[in-house]
Amino acid sequence: MLTKIARVVNEGKETYALVSPDGMMAATRAELEKQSGLKLPASLEDFVFAGHAQKLASHRISFKRDLASLSLLQPIARTFKIICLSFNYSDQASWVRFGKSPPKDPVVSLKPRTSLCGPYSDIACPRFVTQLDYEGELALVIGKECRKVPEAAAAGYVAGYFVINDVSARDIQFIDKQYTRAKGFDTFGPCGPWLTTPDEISDPCNLRLTTRVNGELRQDSSTSNLVLKIGRIISSLSRVMTLEPGDIISTGTPSGTVLSLSSHVKYLQHGDVVEVEIEKLGKIRNRVVFTD
């Protein structure tokens, strides 16, 4: 059973590794080939999307390498679309534009792939941004092409899940009246720490999600509060656009962002550390750095 697959740098070279169930140890691609006798593809995406992960699943894998000896990168690099949902948690109070009821279909914006960065990378924010906010979210990755997928069959198109922080420049958002530029800065999508395959997650809509800033709990919710569940999201989006292997869908953020707490909480400052953790998926930790 494969559960955690990380994209890593080992001795200066990019590769991937399986991570042990406790998240402490790893087996790199070269070590996996040696243990299994299989020839494995060079990229994590080909390993996952072309079925090699299933071939390896029948082999007993030993985890002998300390994961801390590897540098973790964002799980998915080869993506065509990063689709971010808004207004998708029942503990939010931002539905006035929908007649004081939650939206019936996904409200989305697109984030460029250059916004992605690793689970422990710095969030590099230009100094002209004055209202920098966090959004802890559950992200899923599409594993095979789909179009007009029935809701009941949608789960079969998911390659895995990971944690993402959909960082947003609220001042830019308010100026533009839409979200693409506000969410599109380089490094505004830290994610990881690895891709967790669906066999590990019995119910992705029942996972605790927390966000902390400098250790202070800001968001404390559960994906059980998703308004549109995973199947509905994929089905609805696939009726608008073809979803392709590597496409990332970020399912929305719960209450507790600075925007929702702005009466007494400051926006992110230089040196702040943001930690987003989702039950069974792991934790990402990123420092905010304002740059010229």
JOCORPE-V418057 format. One record per backbone hydrogen bond with DSSP energy under -0.5 kcal/mol. CO is the residue of the C=O (numbers start at 0). NH is the residue of the N-H. E is the energy in kcal/mol with one decimal. If there is no record, write none. Layout:
co={CO,CO}
nh={NH,NH}
e={E,E}
//
This chain:
co={2,3,4,5,5,6,7,8,9,12,14,15,16,17,18,19,23,24,25,25,26,27,28,29,30,31,32,37,42,43,44,45,45,46,47,50,51,52,54,55,58,61,64,65,66,69,70,76,80,80,81,81,82,83,85,87,88,94,94,94,95,105,106,108,110,111,112,113,114,116,117,118,121,122,122,124,125,130,131,132,134,135,136,136,137,138,139,140,140,141,145,149,149,150,152,153,154,156,156,156,159,160,161,162,163,163,164,167,167,168,169,170,171,172,178,179,180,181,184,187,188,189,191,193,194,194,195,196,197,199,202,206,207,208,209,210,210,211,211,212,215,218,220,221,222,224,226,228,229,230,231,232,233,234,235,236,236,237,242,243,246,247,247,248,248,249,251,256,257,257,260,260,268,271,272,273,274,275,276,277,277,281,283,285,286,287,288,290}
nh={196,18,194,7,16,72,14,70,12,9,7,28,5,26,3,22,66,19,63,64,17,31,32,33,34,35,36,39,46,47,48,49,51,52,50,54,55,56,57,58,60,63,25,68,69,71,8,78,82,247,83,110,249,108,106,226,91,97,99,100,98,107,85,83,81,114,115,186,188,190,120,284,123,124,288,290,128,169,267,167,165,253,138,163,250,161,248,158,159,245,242,152,153,153,155,156,157,142,143,158,140,195,138,191,136,165,166,132,169,172,173,174,175,176,182,183,183,168,187,166,116,164,162,195,4,196,160,199,200,201,205,222,278,220,276,217,218,213,274,215,212,210,208,224,225,89,228,232,233,234,235,236,237,238,238,239,240,147,145,246,141,82,249,139,250,84,137,260,260,261,263,264,271,287,213,285,211,283,209,280,281,277,275,273,122,270,124,126}
e={-2.3,-2.4,-2.9,-0.6,-2.4,-3.1,-2.9,-1.9,-1.5,-3.1,-2.2,-1.8,-2.9,-2.2,-0.5,-2.3,-2.5,-2.6,-0.6,-1.9,-2.5,-2.8,-2.5,-1.9,-2.1,-2.3,-2.5,-0.7,-1.9,-2.4,-3.3,-1.6,-0.6,-1.7,-0.8,-1.3,-2.0,-1.2,-0.8,-2.2,-0.6,-0.8,-2.6,-2.1,-2.0,-0.6,-2.2,-1.3,-0.5,-2.7,-0.6,-2.6,-3.2,-1.8,-0.6,-2.4,-1.5,-2.2,-1.4,-0.8,-1.6,-0.7,-2.4,-3.1,-0.6,-1.8,-1.6,-0.9,-2.1,-1.7,-1.1,-2.4,-0.9,-0.7,-2.9,-2.5,-1.7,-2.8,-2.6,-2.1,-2.6,-0.5,-0.5,-2.1,-2.7,-2.2,-2.6,-3.3,-1.0,-2.8,-2.4,-1.3,-0.7,-0.8,-1.3,-2.2,-1.5,-3.2,-0.7,-0.5,-2.4,-2.8,-2.7,-2.3,-2.6,-0.6,-2.0,-2.8,-1.0,-2.2,-2.6,-1.6,-2.8,-2.0,-2.0,-0.7,-0.6,-1.8,-2.0,-1.0,-1.4,-2.3,-2.7,-0.6,-2.6,-0.6,-2.3,-2.0,-1.1,-0.8,-1.2,-2.6,-2.6,-2.8,-2.6,-3.3,-1.8,-0.5,-2.9,-2.1,-2.3,-2.1,-2.5,-2.2,-1.6,-3.0,-0.6,-2.6,-2.5,-2.4,-2.7,-2.6,-2.4,-0.6,-0.9,-1.9,-2.7,-2.0,-2.5,-2.5,-2.8,-3.1,-0.5,-2.4,-0.6,-2.7,-0.6,-0.9,-0.8,-0.7,-2.3,-1.1,-2.1,-3.1,-3.0,-2.7,-2.8,-2.5,-2.6,-2.2,-1.5,-2.2,-1.7,-3.0,-3.2,-3.3,-2.6,-2.0}
//
